Amino acid sequence: PAPAPERKRKFKARKAAMRLTPTAVEQLRTLLDSPEPKLIKVGVRNRGCSGLAYHLEYVDKPGPFDEEVLQDGVKVLIDSKALFSIIGSEMDWVEDKLNERFIFRNPNIKEECGCGESFMV
């Protein structure tokens, strides 16, 4: 008898851990467009009045358990230790009269400080 045909497993596409707005994608593309390619890693640090603050840094390669977010040709890493407090967030780039910065719209936040620099989940 002929061997049974192999069934290919179909995996359901996973939602990205974080969404990037078009303005964030453009700003990240500008930051990452350098002679020495780097990656940007998003994490959180213990800081501020509410406990946690976002932290962005350049890295050469992903950590063993870092989550990759690939959107519109731009790759961002999420630190594995920060994943549970960032998951489901949206990263945006905003410019106003006084400054320009990345901001995060995070559905996991339970409390924020008055200045908006730190949060608690």
WODA-V524755 format. One record per residue. N is the residue number from 0. RES is the residue in one letter. SS is DSSP state (H for helix, E for strand, L for the rest). Layout:
BEGIN
N | RES | SS
N | RES | SS
END
This chain:
BEGIN
0 | P | L
1 | A | L
2 | P | L
3 | A | L
4 | P | L
5 | E | L
6 | R | L
7 | K | L
8 | R | L
9 | K | L
10 | F | L
11 | K | L
12 | A | L
13 | R | L
14 | K | L
15 | A | L
16 | A | L
17 | M | E
18 | R | E
19 | L | E
20 | T | L
21 | P | H
22 | T | H
23 | A | H
24 | V | H
25 | E | H
26 | Q | H
27 | L | H
28 | R | H
29 | T | H
30 | L | H
31 | L | H
32 | D | L
33 | S | L
34 | P | L
35 | E | L
36 | P | L
37 | K | L
38 | L | E
39 | I | E
40 | K | E
41 | V | E
42 | G | E
43 | V | E
44 | R | E
45 | N | E
46 | R | L
47 | G | L
48 | C | L
49 | S | L
50 | G | L
51 | L | E
52 | A | E
53 | Y | E
54 | H | E
55 | L | E
56 | E | E
57 | Y | E
58 | V | E
59 | D | L
60 | K | L
61 | P | L
62 | G | L
63 | P | L
64 | F | L
65 | D | L
66 | E | E
67 | E | E
68 | V | E
69 | L | E
70 | Q | E
71 | D | L
72 | G | L
73 | V | E
74 | K | E
75 | V | E
76 | L | E
77 | I | E
78 | D | L
79 | S | L
80 | K | L
81 | A | L
82 | L | H
83 | F | H
84 | S | H
85 | I | H
86 | I | L
87 | G | L
88 | S | E
89 | E | E
90 | M | E
91 | D | E
92 | W | E
93 | V | E
94 | E | E
95 | D | L
96 | K | L
97 | L | L
98 | N | L
99 | E | E
100 | R | E
101 | F | E
102 | I | E
103 | F | E
104 | R | E
105 | N | L
106 | P | L
107 | N | L
108 | I | L
109 | K | L
110 | E | E
111 | E | E
112 | C | L
113 | G | L
114 | C | L
115 | G | L
116 | E | L
117 | S | L
118 | F | E
119 | M | E
120 | V | L
END
